[in-house]
Every structure is written in C-alpha cells, then in structure tokens.
Amino acid sequence: MTKLLKDFQPNEQLDIPVLIKSADVREAKDGSKYIALVFTDTSGEITAKLWHAAEKATQDFTTGTVVQLTGKREVYQDRPQIRIKHMRVLPESEQDPHAYTPTAPESIEDLQAFVKQTIAEIQQPVWRGIVQYIFGAHWHEFFTYPAAKTNHHAYEGGLAFHTVSMVRLAQKIAPLYHKVNEDLLLAGTLLHDMGKTRELTGPTATQYRPEGNLIGHVVMIDEEIIRACDKLQLDSHSEAVMLLRHMVLAHHGELDYGSPVRPQLIEAELLHQIDQMDASLTMITMALDDTKPGEYSERVFGLDNRRFYQSKPIDDQG
C-alpha cells in the first residue's frame, strides 16, 4: 500500500506522487531564486523549498502540477517540511489533480440533504426565498469548494462541511437564548461564506481569484443578496433584508478581520462566535490528529502559532 504524505515520520525517506498546491517563486538572500512549495495528497499537505531554482524549474513546477517527489521528511521550527532531493513532472496521463485533493469527512449527498432540510425549515418567507435563490445559483460550487485556501476546512467540500457544522451548532445554541431569531441565524449561517465560491478558484490547488483579493467574500455575498432581491422583486431596503445583510457583513466580527461593520444583532454576534468556534476547533483537531498522547502538536499558524497538548488516557485513578 502506497504511503501518503502524513504517514512519513521525521527523517524518513519518501518517494511518492503529490500535487503542487502552491508554488511561489521568491528571491533568496544571495540573490538566487527559490520556490516555496506546498505539496498535498489526500492525507493533507506539507511545505518545502526548492533552492537555487533554475528557470526551467520555475516553469515546470507550478501550481496544480502532479510530480514525483523524492526527499526526506523533516521538522523545522516545530513544523513538518520536506527536504527535496529530486522532483519530476509526471506524464500527462498521470496528471489528475483531483486524485490528490483531500475531501470532507461527510458525503456530499448527506451534506446536500441536510442543507435542503435546513432551508425548508426557515419560516420567514423573505429570508427563505433569498437563501433558496442564492443556493440555486451556486449549488455545485458550494458543495465542492473548500472553505479556505489554508488553515481550516481547506479541502474539497470544506465550505459545505464548515457551514453544516456551524448550522448544527446554531441549532443547539439558539434555543438557550430567548432573544435569538433562529430563522435569521440559520439564514445568515447558510449564506455567510457563500462568497467564497467567487473568491476562490475551486477545490484543486486552491488560489484566490483577482476579485477575491480585491473585493473579498464578505462583500461578494452582500452583492448576491442584493442581486437576489432584484430577481425576486423584493425591497432590498426592507427590515428583513437589512438584517440578513448585516449578518453576512458582520460575520468576521472585527474591522481588522475584514468585516465592514461589527455585529450589532444578537444573531450576528452568535454567528461570528460559532464561525470562530468551528474554525478554531477544527484546526486544533487536525493538529492533534497527528500528535501522539503526551506530546505537543505542531504549531498552528491560524491560532497564533500555538501548540496543543494531546492528553494521555486517564483511568479511574486519575
């Protein structure tokens, strides 16, 4: 059985096919060029640097290319990396990037069924109509795109899995606080990251589109809501639409994190907190999945470079 990237231990040699998820040509201190690489397969991803990269290497080893990678698994500053010994582009017949792309832990069919059921449960007709229209326009992309380029849910189906996980949290938390309008919370949660279907390039070797960098998914989903109102002949200045727009515009919580406004509704604050919770706990879980009991994880970049302890089993005696 072929070993995958995450199966290799420190100082272990490897010789496996992988996908180049990203390849950035940079300049070293001595003026030479090198390529900062991220390799991926279905087990996850790992970084590497190709030093003193010739012009041909910068042309051959590009984002989205499947290569045969020979090298050694190492650890640098508490992070795994590959020391490259040799790398070659595989033949066209073996260029299937999708085969090296990690996927969500829940089937697309189950995620789709859950989303359909959740939309049907929204009683407020304006919110339900807008959600139905936007999902109809981006149905395929929503269930195949990642939730991010890196950090959390950065795999095929990650956007849907992240959103469904948040909806499940929302359904558990909302009944505990009598002021929360569950319809508004569900509508905002379902839509909050839909702009990523325009912000990102797709599930394979994911990059940001130009409009993703220049505009961003927070503004993009607000545009989608306005567009839906126009198509459905709804008043985009009504109270219902204004509240839904605030939900998506405020979901990053802080101006420094990309939201043009901070949450000013209890539902918007809850959406922001649930988003943070699912993203953070997912990153920690992924780090601990690769950590032995009694040891610390690799540093988690998205959580201030902290390391997390994998506790040992505790018996009845403590």
C-alpha positions in Angstrom: 0.0 0.0 0.0 1.4 3.4 -1.0 2.2 5.7 1.9 0.8 9.2 1.9 2.4 12.5 3.0 1.2 12.4 6.6 2.3 8.8 7.0 6.0 9.6 6.9 7.9 10.2 10.2 10.7 12.7 10.8 14.0 11.7 9.0 12.1 9.1 6.9 12.8 9.0 3.2 10.0 9.3 0.7 9.4 8.8 -3.0 5.7 9.4 -3.8 3.5 11.3 -6.3 2.0 14.5 -4.9 0.1 17.6 -6.2 1.7 21.0 -6.0 -0.9 23.0 -4.2 1.0 26.3 -4.5 4.4 27.3 -5.9 5.7 30.8 -5.2 9.0 31.9 -6.8 11.0 34.0 -4.4 14.5 35.6 -4.1 16.9 34.3 -1.5 19.4 36.5 0.4 22.2 35.6 -2.0 20.1 36.8 -5.0 19.2 33.3 -6.3 15.7 32.1 -6.9 13.9 29.5 -4.9 10.4 28.1 -5.0 8.3 28.0 -1.8 6.1 24.9 -2.3 3.1 23.3 -0.7 2.6 19.7 -1.6 -0.7 17.9 -1.0 -2.3 14.5 -1.3 -5.5 13.0 0.2 -3.8 12.9 3.7 -3.1 16.6 3.9 -0.3 19.0 3.0 3.3 19.8 3.8 5.7 22.6 2.8 9.1 22.5 1.1 11.6 24.8 -0.6 13.4 24.2 -3.8 16.6 26.2 -3.5 18.6 27.6 -6.4 15.7 27.0 -8.8 16.7 27.2 -12.5 14.4 29.0 -15.0 13.1 25.6 -16.2 12.2 24.5 -12.7 10.1 27.7 -12.2 8.3 26.9 -15.4 7.8 23.1 -14.7 6.9 23.1 -11.0 3.8 25.2 -11.0 0.5 25.2 -9.0 -1.7 22.4 -10.0 1.0 20.1 -11.3 1.4 16.4 -10.2 5.0 15.5 -9.6 7.0 12.5 -8.3 8.7 13.8 -5.1 11.8 12.2 -3.7 13.2 13.6 -0.4 13.2 13.4 3.4 10.5 14.3 6.0 12.0 16.8 8.5 10.8 19.2 11.2 11.8 22.9 11.1 10.7 25.3 13.9 8.1 22.7 15.1 6.6 22.4 11.6 6.9 19.5 9.2 8.7 20.1 5.9 10.2 18.1 3.1 13.9 18.4 2.1 13.7 17.9 -1.6 16.2 15.5 -3.2 14.6 15.2 -6.6 11.4 16.1 -8.3 10.0 15.4 -11.8 6.7 16.2 -13.5 4.6 13.1 -14.1 3.3 12.3 -17.7 0.1 13.9 -18.9 -1.7 10.5 -18.4 -1.0 10.8 -14.7 -1.9 14.4 -14.3 -5.1 14.0 -12.2 -5.0 16.7 -9.5 -8.4 15.7 -8.2 -6.9 12.3 -7.1 -4.6 14.2 -4.7 -7.2 16.5 -3.2 -8.4 15.9 0.4 -12.2 15.7 0.8 -14.8 16.4 3.5 -15.4 13.7 6.1 -19.1 13.6 5.3 -20.5 12.7 1.9 -21.8 15.4 -0.5 -25.1 13.6 -0.6 -25.6 13.8 3.1 -24.5 17.5 3.2 -26.9 18.4 0.4 -29.8 16.6 2.1 -29.1 18.5 5.4 -28.9 21.9 3.6 -32.2 21.3 1.8 -33.9 20.4 5.0 -32.5 23.4 6.8 -33.6 25.8 4.1 -37.1 24.3 4.2 -37.2 24.9 8.0 -36.7 28.7 7.6 -40.2 30.1 8.2 -39.7 33.7 7.3 -40.5 33.9 3.5 -38.1 36.7 2.5 -35.1 35.0 4.1 -36.1 31.6 2.8 -36.6 33.0 -0.7 -33.2 34.7 -0.8 -31.4 31.6 0.6 -33.1 29.4 -1.9 -32.3 31.7 -4.8 -28.6 32.0 -3.9 -28.1 28.3 -3.3 -29.8 27.6 -6.6 -27.2 29.8 -8.4 -24.2 28.3 -6.6 -25.3 24.8 -5.7 -22.5 22.8 -7.3 -19.7 25.1 -6.2 -21.0 25.3 -2.6 -20.6 21.5 -2.2 -17.2 21.2 -3.9 -15.3 24.3 -2.9 -13.0 24.5 0.2 -13.8 27.0 3.0 -10.3 28.4 2.7 -7.0 28.2 0.8 -5.2 27.2 4.0 -5.8 26.8 7.8 -9.4 25.4 8.2 -11.6 23.2 6.0 -9.1 23.7 3.1 -10.3 20.6 1.2 -12.9 19.6 -1.4 -16.4 20.0 0.2 -14.9 22.0 3.1 -17.1 25.0 2.5 -20.3 22.9 2.8 -18.9 20.8 5.8 -17.9 24.0 7.7 -21.3 25.6 7.0 -23.3 22.5 8.0 -21.2 22.1 11.2 -22.0 25.7 12.0 -25.7 25.2 11.4 -25.7 22.2 13.7 -24.0 24.3 16.4 -26.5 27.1 15.8 -29.5 24.8 16.2 -28.1 23.6 19.6 -27.3 27.1 20.9 -30.2 29.2 19.7 -32.8 27.7 22.0 -30.7 28.6 25.0 -31.2 32.4 24.4 -34.8 33.6 24.0 -33.9 36.7 22.1 -32.3 34.8 19.2 -34.4 34.7 16.0 -33.5 31.2 14.8 -34.7 31.9 11.2 -32.4 34.8 10.9 -29.5 32.9 12.5 -30.0 29.9 10.1 -30.3 32.1 7.0 -27.2 34.1 7.9 -25.2 30.9 8.8 -26.1 29.2 5.5 -25.1 32.3 3.4 -22.2 33.7 5.4 -19.3 32.1 3.4 -21.1 31.7 0.0 -19.0 34.4 -1.5 -16.1 32.0 -1.4 -17.5 30.3 -4.5 -16.4 33.5 -6.2 -13.4 34.4 -4.1 -11.5 31.1 -4.6 -10.6 29.2 -7.7 -12.0 25.8 -6.7 -11.1 22.6 -4.7 -7.9 21.7 -6.5 -4.7 23.7 -5.9 -6.9 26.5 -4.5 -5.9 30.1 -5.1 -7.6 33.5 -4.7 -9.1 34.9 -7.8 -8.3 38.6 -8.6 -11.7 39.7 -7.4 -11.3 37.5 -4.3 -8.2 39.5 -3.3 -9.6 42.9 -4.4 -13.2 42.6 -3.1 -13.4 39.5 -0.8 -16.2 37.1 0.0 -17.8 39.2 2.7 -18.7 41.9 0.2 -19.4 39.3 -2.5 -22.2 37.6 -0.6 -23.8 41.0 0.2 -23.8 41.6 -3.6 -25.5 38.2 -4.0 -28.3 39.2 -1.6 -28.9 42.4 -3.5 -29.0 40.5 -6.8 -31.4 38.0 -5.3 -33.7 40.8 -4.2 -33.7 42.3 -7.7 -34.5 38.9 -9.3 -37.2 38.1 -6.7 -38.6 41.6 -6.8 -38.0 42.2 -3.1 -37.4 45.5 -1.4 -33.7 45.5 -0.7 -34.2 48.3 1.9 -36.7 46.4 4.0 -36.0 45.5 7.6 -35.8 41.8 6.8 -33.2 42.3 4.0 -31.2 44.8 6.1 -30.9 42.3 8.9 -29.8 39.5 6.7 -27.2 41.8 5.0 -25.9 42.7 8.4 -25.5 39.1 9.3 -23.1 38.4 6.4 -21.3 41.7 6.5 -20.5 41.4 10.3 -19.6 37.7 10.5 -15.9 38.3 10.8 -16.6 40.3 13.9 -13.8 42.9 13.7 -13.0 45.6 11.2 -9.4 44.4 11.2 -10.5 40.9 10.1 -12.4 42.1 7.0 -15.9 43.0 8.2 -17.1 46.5 7.3 -19.2 46.6 10.4 -19.1 44.9 13.8 -22.0 42.7 15.0 -24.9 44.7 16.2 -27.5 42.0 16.4 -27.5 39.1 18.9 -27.8 36.7 15.9 -24.8 38.4 14.2 -22.7 38.1 17.3 -23.7 34.4 17.7 -22.9 33.8 14.0 -19.4 35.3 14.5 -18.8 33.3 17.6 -19.9 30.0 16.0 -17.8 30.7 13.0 -14.7 31.3 15.2 -15.5 28.2 17.3 -15.8 25.8 14.3 -12.7 27.1 12.5 -10.6 27.1 15.7 -11.6 23.7 17.0 -11.2 22.2 13.5 -7.6 23.5 13.3 -6.8 22.1 16.7 -8.4 18.8 15.9 -6.4 18.4 12.8 -3.2 19.2 14.6 -4.0 16.7 17.4 -4.8 14.0 14.8 -1.1 14.0 14.0 0.0 14.1 17.7 0.8 11.2 20.0 -0.5 11.1 23.6 1.7 13.0 26.0 3.2 15.2 23.2 2.5 18.7 21.8 1.2 19.3 18.3 2.9 21.2 15.5 2.4 24.9 15.8 -1.0 26.0 14.4 -0.4 29.1 12.3 -4.1 30.2 12.3 -4.1 30.2 16.2 -1.1 32.5 17.0 1.4 29.7 16.3 0.3 27.9 19.5 1.0 24.2 20.1 -1.7 22.0 21.7 -1.1 19.1 24.1 -2.5 15.7 23.3 -3.5 14.3 26.7 -2.7 10.8 27.8 -5.6 8.4 28.6 -6.8 8.8 32.1 -8.1 5.9 34.1 -10.4 5.9 37.2 -7.5 6.6 39.5 -6.5 9.8 37.5 
